[in-house]
Amino acid sequence: MSNNEIRLRKQISSGRIKNYRNYSALMHRHKRDMMIKRAWNLLLYFFIVVMLMVLCFVAVQYVKKQQLKNEEKKAKSTALVLNLRLDKRY
């Protein structure tokens, strides 16, 4: 063995040598890990979008409910004012 080979063997640990010897399995594991990571990211983004849509829906429903209450209050106060005016005529 030459000095260069001895130096290379010292730099590369036995675990890394096994990985390079079984390169196809290493690449298969890498592809699988990347696919899982992509799936998690997709699931996370989907969840965020759904939560934002639900939040918007709830906000719109709340605003509609408040507008309806305000319209009812205006109608009651208008009816009360009209009744008072009608009573003064008679």
C-alpha positions in Angstrom: 0.0 0.0 0.0 1.2 3.4 -0.8 1.3 6.3 1.5 -1.5 8.0 -0.3 -3.9 5.0 0.2 -3.0 4.8 3.9 -3.8 8.5 4.3 -7.1 8.1 2.5 -8.1 5.2 4.7 -7.4 7.2 7.8 -9.5 10.1 6.5 -12.6 8.0 5.6 -14.1 6.1 8.5 -15.3 2.5 8.1 -19.0 3.7 8.2 -18.4 6.0 5.3 -16.6 3.4 3.3 -19.6 1.0 3.7 -21.9 3.7 2.5 -19.8 4.3 -0.6 -19.5 0.6 -1.3 -23.3 0.3 -1.2 -24.0 3.5 -3.2 -27.3 2.3 -4.7 -28.8 1.6 -1.3 -27.5 5.0 -0.1 -29.2 6.8 -3.0 -32.4 4.8 -2.5 -32.5 5.8 1.1 -31.8 9.4 0.2 -34.6 9.4 -2.4 -37.0 7.9 0.1 -36.1 10.5 2.8 -36.5 13.3 0.3 -39.9 12.0 -0.8 -41.0 11.8 2.9 -39.8 15.3 3.5 -41.7 16.6 0.4 -44.9 14.8 1.6 -44.6 16.4 5.1 -44.1 19.8 3.5 -47.1 19.3 1.3 -49.3 18.2 4.2 -48.1 21.1 6.3 -48.9 23.7 3.5 -52.3 22.0 2.9 -53.1 22.2 6.6 -52.1 25.9 6.7 -54.3 26.7 3.7 -57.3 24.9 5.2 -56.8 26.7 8.6 -56.7 30.1 6.8 -59.8 29.3 4.8 -61.7 28.3 8.0 -60.5 31.4 9.7 -61.8 33.6 6.9 -65.1 31.7 6.9 -65.5 32.3 10.6 -64.6 36.0 10.3 -67.1 36.5 7.4 -69.9 34.8 9.4 -69.1 36.9 12.5 -69.3 40.1 10.4 -72.6 39.1 8.9 -74.0 38.4 12.3 -72.9 41.7 13.6 -74.4 43.5 10.6 -77.7 41.7 11.1 -77.8 42.7 14.8 -77.1 46.3 13.9 -79.9 46.3 11.3 -82.3 44.9 13.9 -81.3 47.6 16.4 -81.8 50.3 13.8 -85.2 48.9 12.9 -86.3 48.8 16.6 -85.1 52.3 17.2 -86.8 53.6 14.1 -90.1 51.8 15.0 -89.9 53.3 18.5 -89.3 56.8 17.1 -92.2 56.4 14.6 -94.5 55.1 17.4 -93.7 58.2 19.6 -94.4 60.5 16.7 -97.7 58.8 15.9 -98.7 59.0 19.5 -98.1 62.7 19.6 -100.5 63.3 16.6 -103.4 61.8 18.4 
